[in-house]
Amino acid sequence: MSVTEKPTLAIIIGSIRPDRFGPTPASWLAEEAQLHGSFDVDLIDLGDYALPMELAGDDPAATPPAGVLRLGERLAAADAFVLVTPVYN
């Protein structure tokens, strides 16, 4: 990141449930961060990626699934992270 570039803030919606509330506060936070003007904001919805419930066990040479690779590239581009997580009773 150069001195003139803004840092990228990744806001991650940490639930993939169909009836989740996470997109609401995450979207609000993204709007507020954009209004602040000090960040380039990347709102990341984990529901947009075909993520497996488990990664390949003990084989470090195994190629991760495509969704994991795509998400990893997007996360690698960020300088800071906010994870919006659900609370379940």
PDB file of N, CA, C and O in Angstrom:
ATOM      1  N   MET A   1       0.849  -1.175   0.000  1.00  0.00           N
ATOM      2  CA  MET A   1       0.000   0.000   0.000  1.00  0.00           C
ATOM      3  C   MET A   1       0.892   1.234   0.000  1.00  0.00           C
ATOM      4  O   MET A   1       1.792   1.353   0.832  1.00  0.00           O
ATOM      5  N   SER A   2       0.649   2.139  -0.917  1.00  0.00           N
ATOM      6  CA  SER A   2       1.432   3.369  -0.965  1.00  0.00           C
ATOM      7  C   SER A   2       0.871   4.368   0.040  1.00  0.00           C
ATOM      8  O   SER A   2      -0.211   4.173   0.593  1.00  0.00           O
ATOM      9  N   VAL A   3       1.614   5.424   0.261  1.00  0.00           N
ATOM     10  CA  VAL A   3       1.206   6.443   1.218  1.00  0.00           C
ATOM     11  C   VAL A   3      -0.088   7.122   0.793  1.00  0.00           C
ATOM     12  O   VAL A   3      -0.855   7.563   1.649  1.00  0.00           O
ATOM     13  N   THR A   4      -0.347   7.215  -0.497  1.00  0.00           N
ATOM     14  CA  THR A   4      -1.548   7.902  -0.980  1.00  0.00           C
ATOM     15  C   THR A   4      -2.778   6.997  -1.029  1.00  0.00           C
ATOM     16  O   THR A   4      -3.901   7.490  -1.133  1.00  0.00           O
ATOM     17  N   GLU A   5      -2.584   5.703  -0.956  1.00  0.00           N
ATOM     18  CA  GLU A   5      -3.721   4.780  -0.997  1.00  0.00           C
ATOM     19  C   GLU A   5      -4.399   4.699   0.364  1.00  0.00           C
ATOM     20  O   GLU A   5      -3.756   4.811   1.408  1.00  0.00           O
ATOM     21  N   LYS A   6      -5.701   4.504   0.327  1.00  0.00           N
ATOM     22  CA  LYS A   6      -6.443   4.250   1.553  1.00  0.00           C
ATOM     23  C   LYS A   6      -6.299   2.772   1.904  1.00  0.00           C
ATOM     24  O   LYS A   6      -6.208   1.933   1.008  1.00  0.00           O
ATOM     25  N   PRO A   7      -6.277   2.445   3.184  1.00  0.00           N
ATOM     26  CA  PRO A   7      -6.284   1.028   3.548  1.00  0.00           C
ATOM     27  C   PRO A   7      -7.638   0.411   3.208  1.00  0.00           C
ATOM     28  O   PRO A   7      -8.667   1.086   3.230  1.00  0.00           O
ATOM     29  N   THR A   8      -7.616  -0.863   2.897  1.00  0.00           N
ATOM     30  CA  THR A   8      -8.851  -1.578   2.593  1.00  0.00           C
ATOM     31  C   THR A   8      -9.373  -2.252   3.858  1.00  0.00           C
ATOM     32  O   THR A   8      -8.664  -3.024   4.503  1.00  0.00           O
ATOM     33  N   LEU A   9     -10.604  -1.952   4.196  1.00  0.00           N
ATOM     34  CA  LEU A   9     -11.283  -2.539   5.339  1.00  0.00           C
ATOM     35  C   LEU A   9     -12.244  -3.603   4.827  1.00  0.00           C
ATOM     36  O   LEU A   9     -13.191  -3.294   4.103  1.00  0.00           O
ATOM     37  N   ALA A  10     -12.004  -4.841   5.199  1.00  0.00           N
ATOM     38  CA  ALA A  10     -12.914  -5.936   4.837  1.00  0.00           C
ATOM     39  C   ALA A  10     -13.899  -6.131   5.977  1.00  0.00           C
ATOM     40  O   ALA A  10     -13.501  -6.373   7.117  1.00  0.00           O
ATOM     41  N   ILE A  11     -15.172  -6.027   5.671  1.00  0.00           N
ATOM     42  CA  ILE A  11     -16.234  -6.299   6.641  1.00  0.00           C
ATOM     43  C   ILE A  11     -16.851  -7.619   6.218  1.00  0.00           C
ATOM     44  O   ILE A  11     -17.402  -7.738   5.123  1.00  0.00           O
ATOM     45  N   ILE A  12     -16.756  -8.612   7.096  1.00  0.00           N
ATOM     46  CA  ILE A  12     -17.130  -9.980   6.758  1.00  0.00           C
ATOM     47  C   ILE A  12     -18.424 -10.357   7.475  1.00  0.00           C
ATOM     48  O   ILE A  12     -18.519 -10.268   8.699  1.00  0.00           O
ATOM     49  N   ILE A  13     -19.416 -10.778   6.694  1.00  0.00           N
ATOM     50  CA  ILE A  13     -20.660 -11.289   7.259  1.00  0.00           C
ATOM     51  C   ILE A  13     -20.400 -12.750   7.612  1.00  0.00           C
ATOM     52  O   ILE A  13     -20.249 -13.592   6.727  1.00  0.00           O
ATOM     53  N   GLY A  14     -20.350 -13.045   8.910  1.00  0.00           N
ATOM     54  CA  GLY A  14     -19.873 -14.337   9.386  1.00  0.00           C
ATOM     55  C   GLY A  14     -20.926 -15.407   9.567  1.00  0.00           C
ATOM     56  O   GLY A  14     -20.693 -16.358  10.313  1.00  0.00           O
ATOM     57  N   SER A  15     -22.056 -15.299   8.929  1.00  0.00           N
ATOM     58  CA  SER A  15     -23.081 -16.331   9.005  1.00  0.00           C
ATOM     59  C   SER A  15     -23.613 -16.595   7.603  1.00  0.00           C
ATOM     60  O   SER A  15     -23.709 -15.687   6.777  1.00  0.00           O
ATOM     61  N   ILE A  16     -23.954 -17.844   7.353  1.00  0.00           N
ATOM     62  CA  ILE A  16     -24.524 -18.190   6.051  1.00  0.00           C
ATOM     63  C   ILE A  16     -25.949 -18.726   6.179  1.00  0.00           C
ATOM     64  O   ILE A  16     -26.511 -19.237   5.210  1.00  0.00           O
ATOM     65  N   ARG A  17     -26.524 -18.613   7.357  1.00  0.00           N
ATOM     66  CA  ARG A  17     -27.900 -19.083   7.551  1.00  0.00           C
ATOM     67  C   ARG A  17     -28.871 -18.278   6.685  1.00  0.00           C
ATOM     68  O   ARG A  17     -28.670 -17.083   6.473  1.00  0.00           O
ATOM     69  N   PRO A  18     -29.915 -18.927   6.189  1.00  0.00           N
ATOM     70  CA  PRO A  18     -30.861 -18.226   5.311  1.00  0.00           C
ATOM     71  C   PRO A  18     -31.605 -17.078   6.002  1.00  0.00           C
ATOM     72  O   PRO A  18     -31.909 -16.075   5.355  1.00  0.00           O
ATOM     73  N   ASP A  19     -31.902 -17.198   7.288  1.00  0.00           N
ATOM     74  CA  ASP A  19     -32.684 -16.168   7.990  1.00  0.00           C
ATOM     75  C   ASP A  19     -31.808 -15.267   8.859  1.00  0.00           C
ATOM     76  O   ASP A  19     -32.278 -14.728   9.861  1.00  0.00           O
ATOM     77  N   ARG A  20     -30.575 -15.104   8.493  1.00  0.00           N
ATOM     78  CA  ARG A  20     -29.608 -14.364   9.295  1.00  0.00           C
ATOM     79  C   ARG A  20     -29.893 -12.860   9.300  1.00  0.00           C
ATOM     80  O   ARG A  20     -30.522 -12.321   8.390  1.00  0.00           O
ATOM     81  N   PHE A  21     -29.416 -12.214  10.339  1.00  0.00           N
ATOM     82  CA  PHE A  21     -29.563 -10.776  10.497  1.00  0.00           C
ATOM     83  C   PHE A  21     -28.260 -10.038  10.169  1.00  0.00           C
ATOM     84  O   PHE A  21     -28.263  -8.819  10.001  1.00  0.00           O
ATOM     85  N   GLY A  22     -27.165 -10.767  10.081  1.00  0.00           N
ATOM     86  CA  GLY A  22     -25.836 -10.190   9.896  1.00  0.00           C
ATOM     87  C   GLY A  22     -25.681  -9.173   8.783  1.00  0.00           C
ATOM     88  O   GLY A  22     -24.969  -8.186   8.968  1.00  0.00           O
ATOM     89  N   PRO A  23     -26.327  -9.371   7.613  1.00  0.00           N
ATOM     90  CA  PRO A  23     -26.174  -8.370   6.556  1.00  0.00           C
ATOM     91  C   PRO A  23     -26.650  -6.967   6.959  1.00  0.00           C
ATOM     92  O   PRO A  23     -26.154  -5.973   6.428  1.00  0.00           O
ATOM     93  N   THR A  24     -27.593  -6.881   7.881  1.00  0.00           N
ATOM     94  CA  THR A  24     -28.112  -5.570   8.285  1.00  0.00           C
ATOM     95  C   THR A  24     -27.054  -4.739   9.011  1.00  0.00           C
ATOM     96  O   THR A  24     -26.763  -3.628   8.569  1.00  0.00           O
ATOM     97  N   PRO A  25     -26.463  -5.232  10.115  1.00  0.00           N
ATOM     98  CA  PRO A  25     -25.431  -4.412  10.759  1.00  0.00           C
ATOM     99  C   PRO A  25     -24.160  -4.300   9.916  1.00  0.00           C
ATOM    100  O   PRO A  25     -23.476  -3.279   9.974  1.00  0.00           O
ATOM    101  N   ALA A  26     -23.837  -5.325   9.141  1.00  0.00           N
ATOM    102  CA  ALA A  26     -22.634  -5.262   8.308  1.00  0.00           C
ATOM    103  C   ALA A  26     -22.777  -4.189   7.233  1.00  0.00           C
ATOM    104  O   ALA A  26     -21.827  -3.454   6.962  1.00  0.00           O
ATOM    105  N   SER A  27     -23.947  -4.094   6.625  1.00  0.00           N
ATOM    106  CA  SER A  27     -24.189  -3.057   5.619  1.00  0.00           C
ATOM    107  C   SER A  27     -24.149  -1.665   6.236  1.00  0.00           C
ATOM    108  O   SER A  27     -23.608  -0.731   5.644  1.00  0.00           O
ATOM    109  N   TRP A  28     -24.726  -1.533   7.431  1.00  0.00           N
ATOM    110  CA  TRP A  28     -24.683  -0.248   8.128  1.00  0.00           C
ATOM    111  C   TRP A  28     -23.232   0.146   8.413  1.00  0.00           C
ATOM    112  O   TRP A  28     -22.832   1.286   8.174  1.00  0.00           O
ATOM    113  N   LEU A  29     -22.461  -0.794   8.919  1.00  0.00           N
ATOM    114  CA  LEU A  29     -21.060  -0.524   9.229  1.00  0.00           C
ATOM    115  C   LEU A  29     -20.280  -0.140   7.965  1.00  0.00           C
ATOM    116  O   LEU A  29     -19.456   0.774   7.998  1.00  0.00           O
ATOM    117  N   ALA A  30     -20.538  -0.832   6.863  1.00  0.00           N
ATOM    118  CA  ALA A  30     -19.862  -0.517   5.600  1.00  0.00           C
ATOM    119  C   ALA A  30     -20.198   0.909   5.156  1.00  0.00           C
ATOM    120  O   ALA A  30     -19.315   1.643   4.713  1.00  0.00           O
ATOM    121  N   GLU A  31     -21.458   1.298   5.270  1.00  0.00           N
ATOM    122  CA  GLU A  31     -21.856   2.657   4.902  1.00  0.00           C
ATOM    123  C   GLU A  31     -21.166   3.700   5.779  1.00  0.00           C
ATOM    124  O   GLU A  31     -20.695   4.722   5.279  1.00  0.00           O
ATOM    125  N   GLU A  32     -21.108   3.443   7.081  1.00  0.00           N
ATOM    126  CA  GLU A  32     -20.457   4.369   8.005  1.00  0.00           C
ATOM    127  C   GLU A  32     -18.963   4.480   7.713  1.00  0.00           C
ATOM    128  O   GLU A  32     -18.404   5.576   7.751  1.00  0.00           O
ATOM    129  N   ALA A  33     -18.320   3.359   7.423  1.00  0.00           N
ATOM    130  CA  ALA A  33     -16.886   3.376   7.109  1.00  0.00           C
ATOM    131  C   ALA A  33     -16.627   4.142   5.814  1.00  0.00           C
ATOM    132  O   ALA A  33     -15.638   4.867   5.707  1.00  0.00           O
ATOM    133  N   GLN A  34     -17.512   3.982   4.836  1.00  0.00           N
ATOM    134  CA  GLN A  34     -17.358   4.736   3.583  1.00  0.00           C
ATOM    135  C   GLN A  34     -17.559   6.228   3.819  1.00  0.00           C
ATOM    136  O   GLN A  34     -16.837   7.046   3.250  1.00  0.00           O
ATOM    137  N   LEU A  35     -18.530   6.589   4.649  1.00  0.00           N
ATOM    138  CA  LEU A  35     -18.756   8.000   4.972  1.00  0.00           C
ATOM    139  C   LEU A  35     -17.557   8.601   5.691  1.00  0.00           C
ATOM    140  O   LEU A  35     -17.226   9.769   5.485  1.00  0.00           O
ATOM    141  N   HIS A  36     -16.918   7.816   6.521  1.00  0.00           N
ATOM    142  CA  HIS A  36     -15.728   8.287   7.240  1.00  0.00           C
ATOM    143  C   HIS A  36     -14.652   8.706   6.253  1.00  0.00           C
ATOM    144  O   HIS A  36     -13.945   9.689   6.471  1.00  0.00           O
ATOM    145  N   GLY A  37     -14.534   7.955   5.168  1.00  0.00           N
ATOM    146  CA  GLY A  37     -13.651   8.341   4.086  1.00  0.00           C
ATOM    147  C   GLY A  37     -12.210   7.898   4.201  1.00  0.00           C
ATOM    148  O   GLY A  37     -11.419   8.153   3.292  1.00  0.00           O
ATOM    149  N   SER A  38     -11.843   7.243   5.287  1.00  0.00           N
ATOM    150  CA  SER A  38     -10.448   6.835   5.462  1.00  0.00           C
ATOM    151  C   SER A  38     -10.156   5.438   4.927  1.00  0.00           C
ATOM    152  O   SER A  38      -9.007   4.995   4.940  1.00  0.00           O
ATOM    153  N   PHE A  39     -11.181   4.747   4.460  1.00  0.00           N
ATOM    154  CA  PHE A  39     -11.025   3.361   4.029  1.00  0.00           C
ATOM    155  C   PHE A  39     -11.650   3.125   2.662  1.00  0.00           C
ATOM    156  O   PHE A  39     -12.621   3.781   2.283  1.00  0.00           O
ATOM    157  N   ASP A  40     -11.085   2.187   1.938  1.00  0.00           N
ATOM    158  CA  ASP A  40     -11.800   1.530   0.855  1.00  0.00           C
ATOM    159  C   ASP A  40     -12.467   0.342   1.526  1.00  0.00           C
ATOM    160  O   ASP A  40     -11.798  -0.450   2.191  1.00  0.00           O
ATOM    161  N   VAL A  41     -13.757   0.209   1.364  1.00  0.00           N
ATOM    162  CA  VAL A  41     -14.517  -0.811   2.092  1.00  0.00           C
ATOM    163  C   VAL A  41     -14.886  -1.954   1.158  1.00  0.00           C
ATOM    164  O   VAL A  41     -15.364  -1.740   0.043  1.00  0.00           O
ATOM    165  N   ASP A  42     -14.652  -3.174   1.638  1.00  0.00           N
ATOM    166  CA  ASP A  42     -15.021  -4.385   0.903  1.00  0.00           C
ATOM    167  C   ASP A  42     -15.946  -5.198   1.796  1.00  0.00           C
ATOM    168  O   ASP A  42     -15.495  -5.789   2.777  1.00  0.00           O
ATOM    169  N   LEU A  43     -17.233  -5.235   1.469  1.00  0.00           N
ATOM    170  CA  LEU A  43     -18.215  -6.014   2.231  1.00  0.00           C
ATOM    171  C   LEU A  43     -18.221  -7.433   1.679  1.00  0.00           C
ATOM    172  O   LEU A  43     -18.586  -7.656   0.525  1.00  0.00           O
ATOM    173  N   ILE A  44     -17.816  -8.387   2.506  1.00  0.00           N
ATOM    174  CA  ILE A  44     -17.666  -9.776   2.078  1.00  0.00           C
ATOM    175  C   ILE A  44     -18.737 -10.636   2.740  1.00  0.00           C
ATOM    176  O   ILE A  44     -18.822 -10.707   3.967  1.00  0.00           O
ATOM    177  N   ASP A  45     -19.544 -11.280   1.924  1.00  0.00           N
ATOM    178  CA  ASP A  45     -20.601 -12.172   2.408  1.00  0.00           C
ATOM    179  C   ASP A  45     -20.137 -13.608   2.210  1.00  0.00           C
ATOM    180  O   ASP A  45     -20.000 -14.068   1.076  1.00  0.00           O
ATOM    181  N   LEU A  46     -19.896 -14.317   3.303  1.00  0.00           N
ATOM    182  CA  LEU A  46     -19.441 -15.703   3.196  1.00  0.00           C
ATOM    183  C   LEU A  46     -20.453 -16.575   2.468  1.00  0.00           C
ATOM    184  O   LEU A  46     -20.095 -17.623   1.932  1.00  0.00           O
ATOM    185  N   GLY A  47     -21.710 -16.154   2.444  1.00  0.00           N
ATOM    186  CA  GLY A  47     -22.743 -16.888   1.722  1.00  0.00           C
ATOM    187  C   GLY A  47     -22.556 -16.868   0.214  1.00  0.00           C
ATOM    188  O   GLY A  47     -23.182 -17.649  -0.501  1.00  0.00           O
ATOM    189  N   ASP A  48     -21.697 -15.979  -0.272  1.00  0.00           N
ATOM    190  CA  ASP A  48     -21.435 -15.897  -1.710  1.00  0.00           C
ATOM    191  C   ASP A  48     -20.396 -16.914  -2.171  1.00  0.00           C
ATOM    192  O   ASP A  48     -20.118 -17.006  -3.366  1.00  0.00           O
ATOM    193  N   TYR A  49     -19.829 -17.666  -1.261  1.00  0.00           N
ATOM    194  CA  TYR A  49     -18.769 -18.615  -1.591  1.00  0.00           C
ATOM    195  C   TYR A  49     -19.216 -20.028  -1.238  1.00  0.00           C
ATOM    196  O   TYR A  49     -19.873 -20.249  -0.221  1.00  0.00           O
ATOM    197  N   ALA A  50     -18.858 -20.964  -2.079  1.00  0.00           N
ATOM    198  CA  ALA A  50     -19.165 -22.374  -1.816  1.00  0.00           C
ATOM    199  C   ALA A  50     -18.071 -22.918  -0.901  1.00  0.00           C
ATOM    200  O   ALA A  50     -17.141 -23.589  -1.349  1.00  0.00           O
ATOM    201  N   LEU A  51     -18.201 -22.616   0.382  1.00  0.00           N
ATOM    202  CA  LEU A  51     -17.188 -23.045   1.341  1.00  0.00           C
ATOM    203  C   LEU A  51     -17.554 -24.405   1.916  1.00  0.00           C
ATOM    204  O   LEU A  51     -18.713 -24.639   2.256  1.00  0.00           O
ATOM    205  N   PRO A  52     -16.580 -25.306   2.028  1.00  0.00           N
ATOM    206  CA  PRO A  52     -16.861 -26.622   2.608  1.00  0.00           C
ATOM    207  C   PRO A  52     -16.997 -26.512   4.127  1.00  0.00           C
ATOM    208  O   PRO A  52     -16.487 -25.574   4.740  1.00  0.00           O
ATOM    209  N   MET A  53     -17.674 -27.456   4.709  1.00  0.00           N
ATOM    210  CA  MET A  53     -17.791 -27.487   6.167  1.00  0.00           C
ATOM    211  C   MET A  53     -16.455 -27.865   6.810  1.00  0.00           C
ATOM    212  O   MET A  53     -16.185 -27.481   7.948  1.00  0.00           O
ATOM    213  N   GLU A  54     -15.627 -28.609   6.093  1.00  0.00           N
ATOM    214  CA  GLU A  54     -14.300 -28.994   6.573  1.00  0.00           C
ATOM    215  C   GLU A  54     -13.321 -28.923   5.415  1.00  0.00           C
ATOM    216  O   GLU A  54     -13.688 -29.158   4.263  1.00  0.00           O
ATOM    217  N   LEU A  55     -12.075 -28.596   5.727  1.00  0.00           N
ATOM    218  CA  LEU A  55     -11.035 -28.628   4.708  1.00  0.00           C
ATOM    219  C   LEU A  55     -10.395 -30.006   4.703  1.00  0.00           C
ATOM    220  O   LEU A  55     -10.535 -30.773   5.656  1.00  0.00           O
ATOM    221  N   ALA A  56      -9.682 -30.317   3.606  1.00  0.00           N
ATOM    222  CA  ALA A  56      -9.004 -31.612   3.504  1.00  0.00           C
ATOM    223  C   ALA A  56      -8.091 -31.796   4.699  1.00  0.00           C
ATOM    224  O   ALA A  56      -7.236 -30.954   4.975  1.00  0.00           O
ATOM    225  N   GLY A  57      -8.270 -32.872   5.392  1.00  0.00           N
ATOM    226  CA  GLY A  57      -7.570 -33.200   6.628  1.00  0.00           C
ATOM    227  C   GLY A  57      -6.105 -32.863   6.732  1.00  0.00           C
ATOM    228  O   GLY A  57      -5.741 -31.698   6.890  1.00  0.00           O
ATOM    229  N   ASP A  58      -5.270 -33.863   6.647  1.00  0.00           N
ATOM    230  CA  ASP A  58      -3.857 -33.711   6.977  1.00  0.00           C
ATOM    231  C   ASP A  58      -2.955 -33.493   5.770  1.00  0.00           C
ATOM    232  O   ASP A  58      -1.734 -33.468   5.927  1.00  0.00           O
ATOM    233  N   ASP A  59      -3.502 -33.336   4.590  1.00  0.00           N
ATOM    234  CA  ASP A  59      -2.676 -33.226   3.395  1.00  0.00           C
ATOM    235  C   ASP A  59      -2.418 -31.756   3.059  1.00  0.00           C
ATOM    236  O   ASP A  59      -3.262 -31.112   2.436  1.00  0.00           O
ATOM    237  N   PRO A  60      -1.256 -31.212   3.464  1.00  0.00           N
ATOM    238  CA  PRO A  60      -0.979 -29.802   3.181  1.00  0.00           C
ATOM    239  C   PRO A  60      -0.800 -29.517   1.690  1.00  0.00           C
ATOM    240  O   PRO A  60      -0.860 -28.363   1.266  1.00  0.00           O
ATOM    241  N   ALA A  61      -0.581 -30.570   0.890  1.00  0.00           N
ATOM    242  CA  ALA A  61      -0.406 -30.385  -0.553  1.00  0.00           C
ATOM    243  C   ALA A  61      -1.740 -30.363  -1.299  1.00  0.00           C
ATOM    244  O   ALA A  61      -1.784 -30.056  -2.490  1.00  0.00           O
ATOM    245  N   ALA A  62      -2.817 -30.688  -0.600  1.00  0.00           N
ATOM    246  CA  ALA A  62      -4.129 -30.716  -1.244  1.00  0.00           C
ATOM    247  C   ALA A  62      -4.529 -29.310  -1.683  1.00  0.00           C
ATOM    248  O   ALA A  62      -4.340 -28.346  -0.942  1.00  0.00           O
ATOM    249  N   THR A  63      -5.075 -29.197  -2.873  1.00  0.00           N
ATOM    250  CA  THR A  63      -5.546 -27.909  -3.377  1.00  0.00           C
ATOM    251  C   THR A  63      -6.882 -27.575  -2.723  1.00  0.00           C
ATOM    252  O   THR A  63      -7.818 -28.373  -2.783  1.00  0.00           O
ATOM    253  N   PRO A  64      -6.979 -26.403  -2.100  1.00  0.00           N
ATOM    254  CA  PRO A  64      -8.259 -26.020  -1.489  1.00  0.00           C
ATOM    255  C   PRO A  64      -9.340 -25.859  -2.558  1.00  0.00           C
ATOM    256  O   PRO A  64      -9.028 -25.611  -3.723  1.00  0.00           O
ATOM    257  N   PRO A  65     -10.597 -25.998  -2.171  1.00  0.00           N
ATOM    258  CA  PRO A  65     -11.698 -25.784  -3.109  1.00  0.00           C
ATOM    259  C   PRO A  65     -11.659 -24.362  -3.690  1.00  0.00           C
ATOM    260  O   PRO A  65     -11.096 -23.447  -3.088  1.00  0.00           O
ATOM    261  N   ALA A  66     -12.265 -24.198  -4.861  1.00  0.00           N
ATOM    262  CA  ALA A  66     -12.246 -22.918  -5.570  1.00  0.00           C
ATOM    263  C   ALA A  66     -12.803 -21.774  -4.722  1.00  0.00           C
ATOM    264  O   ALA A  66     -12.263 -20.668  -4.748  1.00  0.00           O
ATOM    265  N   GLY A  67     -13.871 -22.027  -3.975  1.00  0.00           N
ATOM    266  CA  GLY A  67     -14.453 -20.981  -3.129  1.00  0.00           C
ATOM    267  C   GLY A  67     -13.495 -20.502  -2.062  1.00  0.00           C
ATOM    268  O   GLY A  67     -13.448 -19.312  -1.749  1.00  0.00           O
ATOM    269  N   VAL A  68     -12.734 -21.419  -1.505  1.00  0.00           N
ATOM    270  CA  VAL A  68     -11.745 -21.067  -0.489  1.00  0.00           C
ATOM    271  C   VAL A  68     -10.636 -20.218  -1.109  1.00  0.00           C
ATOM    272  O   VAL A  68     -10.192 -19.238  -0.510  1.00  0.00           O
ATOM    273  N   LEU A  69     -10.195 -20.591  -2.293  1.00  0.00           N
ATOM    274  CA  LEU A  69      -9.150 -19.821  -2.982  1.00  0.00           C
ATOM    275  C   LEU A  69      -9.626 -18.413  -3.313  1.00  0.00           C
ATOM    276  O   LEU A  69      -8.894 -17.446  -3.102  1.00  0.00           O
ATOM    277  N   ARG A  70     -10.856 -18.287  -3.834  1.00  0.00           N
ATOM    278  CA  ARG A  70     -11.401 -16.965  -4.182  1.00  0.00           C
ATOM    279  C   ARG A  70     -11.536 -16.074  -2.949  1.00  0.00           C
ATOM    280  O   ARG A  70     -11.193 -14.893  -2.982  1.00  0.00           O
ATOM    281  N   LEU A  71     -12.038 -16.657  -1.867  1.00  0.00           N
ATOM    282  CA  LEU A  71     -12.188 -15.904  -0.627  1.00  0.00           C
ATOM    283  C   LEU A  71     -10.812 -15.497  -0.090  1.00  0.00           C
ATOM    284  O   LEU A  71     -10.635 -14.373   0.380  1.00  0.00           O
ATOM    285  N   GLY A  72      -9.855 -16.399  -0.161  1.00  0.00           N
ATOM    286  CA  GLY A  72      -8.508 -16.103   0.315  1.00  0.00           C
ATOM    287  C   GLY A  72      -7.880 -14.934  -0.426  1.00  0.00           C
ATOM    288  O   GLY A  72      -7.212 -14.098   0.182  1.00  0.00           O
ATOM    289  N   GLU A  73      -8.090 -14.870  -1.725  1.00  0.00           N
ATOM    290  CA  GLU A  73      -7.552 -13.757  -2.516  1.00  0.00           C
ATOM    291  C   GLU A  73      -8.181 -12.429  -2.084  1.00  0.00           C
ATOM    292  O   GLU A  73      -7.507 -11.404  -1.987  1.00  0.00           O
ATOM    293  N   ARG A  74      -9.461 -12.477  -1.834  1.00  0.00           N
ATOM    294  CA  ARG A  74     -10.153 -11.250  -1.430  1.00  0.00           C
ATOM    295  C   ARG A  74      -9.696 -10.797  -0.041  1.00  0.00           C
ATOM    296  O   ARG A  74      -9.495  -9.607   0.198  1.00  0.00           O
ATOM    297  N   LEU A  75      -9.538 -11.752   0.863  1.00  0.00           N
ATOM    298  CA  LEU A  75      -9.068 -11.411   2.206  1.00  0.00           C
ATOM    299  C   LEU A  75      -7.631 -10.911   2.182  1.00  0.00           C
ATOM    300  O   LEU A  75      -7.272 -10.008   2.938  1.00  0.00           O
ATOM    301  N   ALA A  76      -6.815 -11.490   1.325  1.00  0.00           N
ATOM    302  CA  ALA A  76      -5.409 -11.087   1.237  1.00  0.00           C
ATOM    303  C   ALA A  76      -5.265  -9.639   0.783  1.00  0.00           C
ATOM    304  O   ALA A  76      -4.255  -9.001   1.079  1.00  0.00           O
ATOM    305  N   ALA A  77      -6.242  -9.119   0.080  1.00  0.00           N
ATOM    306  CA  ALA A  77      -6.192  -7.738  -0.406  1.00  0.00           C
ATOM    307  C   ALA A  77      -6.542  -6.722   0.677  1.00  0.00           C
ATOM    308  O   ALA A  77      -6.362  -5.521   0.477  1.00  0.00           O
ATOM    309  N   ALA A  78      -7.036  -7.184   1.814  1.00  0.00           N
ATOM    310  CA  ALA A  78      -7.474  -6.281   2.882  1.00  0.00           C
ATOM    311  C   ALA A  78      -6.329  -5.942   3.830  1.00  0.00           C
ATOM    312  O   ALA A  78      -5.389  -6.715   4.013  1.00  0.00           O
ATOM    313  N   ASP A  79      -6.444  -4.762   4.422  1.00  0.00           N
ATOM    314  CA  ASP A  79      -5.470  -4.304   5.415  1.00  0.00           C
ATOM    315  C   ASP A  79      -6.016  -4.401   6.830  1.00  0.00           C
ATOM    316  O   ASP A  79      -5.251  -4.447   7.794  1.00  0.00           O
ATOM    317  N   ALA A  80      -7.336  -4.431   6.955  1.00  0.00           N
ATOM    318  CA  ALA A  80      -7.989  -4.510   8.262  1.00  0.00           C
ATOM    319  C   ALA A  80      -9.291  -5.298   8.097  1.00  0.00           C
ATOM    320  O   ALA A  80      -9.849  -5.377   7.003  1.00  0.00           O
ATOM    321  N   PHE A  81      -9.759  -5.873   9.196  1.00  0.00           N
ATOM    322  CA  PHE A  81     -10.931  -6.746   9.150  1.00  0.00           C
ATOM    323  C   PHE A  81     -11.893  -6.437  10.282  1.00  0.00           C
ATOM    324  O   PHE A  81     -11.487  -6.118  11.400  1.00  0.00           O
ATOM    325  N   VAL A  82     -13.186  -6.539   9.966  1.00  0.00           N
ATOM    326  CA  VAL A  82     -14.242  -6.560  10.975  1.00  0.00           C
ATOM    327  C   VAL A  82     -15.079  -7.781  10.650  1.00  0.00           C
ATOM    328  O   VAL A  82     -15.535  -7.941   9.517  1.00  0.00           O
ATOM    329  N   LEU A  83     -15.283  -8.633  11.623  1.00  0.00           N
ATOM    330  CA  LEU A  83     -16.093  -9.832  11.431  1.00  0.00           C
ATOM    331  C   LEU A  83     -17.396  -9.645  12.193  1.00  0.00           C
ATOM    332  O   LEU A  83     -17.394  -9.520  13.418  1.00  0.00           O
ATOM    333  N   VAL A  84     -18.515  -9.626  11.464  1.00  0.00           N
ATOM    334  CA  VAL A  84     -19.840  -9.490  12.066  1.00  0.00           C
ATOM    335  C   VAL A  84     -20.348 -10.911  12.301  1.00  0.00           C
ATOM    336  O   VAL A  84     -20.665 -11.638  11.359  1.00  0.00           O
ATOM    337  N   THR A  85     -20.418 -11.290  13.571  1.00  0.00           N
ATOM    338  CA  THR A  85     -20.788 -12.655  13.923  1.00  0.00           C
ATOM    339  C   THR A  85     -22.122 -12.702  14.631  1.00  0.00           C
ATOM    340  O   THR A  85     -22.493 -11.754  15.323  1.00  0.00           O
ATOM    341  N   PRO A  86     -22.853 -13.799  14.467  1.00  0.00           N
ATOM    342  CA  PRO A  86     -24.138 -13.940  15.145  1.00  0.00           C
ATOM    343  C   PRO A  86     -23.949 -14.432  16.579  1.00  0.00           C
ATOM    344  O   PRO A  86     -22.919 -14.997  16.945  1.00  0.00           O
ATOM    345  N   VAL A  87     -24.980 -14.192  17.360  1.00  0.00           N
ATOM    346  CA  VAL A  87     -25.050 -14.740  18.717  1.00  0.00           C
ATOM    347  C   VAL A  87     -26.292 -15.608  18.751  1.00  0.00           C
ATOM    348  O   VAL A  87     -27.393 -15.139  18.462  1.00  0.00           O
ATOM    349  N   TYR A  88     -26.118 -16.852  19.098  1.00  0.00           N
ATOM    350  CA  TYR A  88     -27.238 -17.774  19.159  1.00  0.00           C
ATOM    351  C   TYR A  88     -27.497 -18.159  20.609  1.00  0.00           C
ATOM    352  O   TYR A  88     -26.565 -18.359  21.389  1.00  0.00           O
ATOM    353  N   ASN A  89     -28.778 -18.259  20.958  1.00  0.00           N
ATOM    354  CA  ASN A  89     -29.151 -18.673  22.311  1.00  0.00           C
ATOM    355  C   ASN A  89     -29.067 -20.176  22.423  1.00  0.00           C
ATOM    356  O   ASN A  89     -29.342 -20.732  23.486  1.00  0.00           O
TER     357      ASN A  89
END
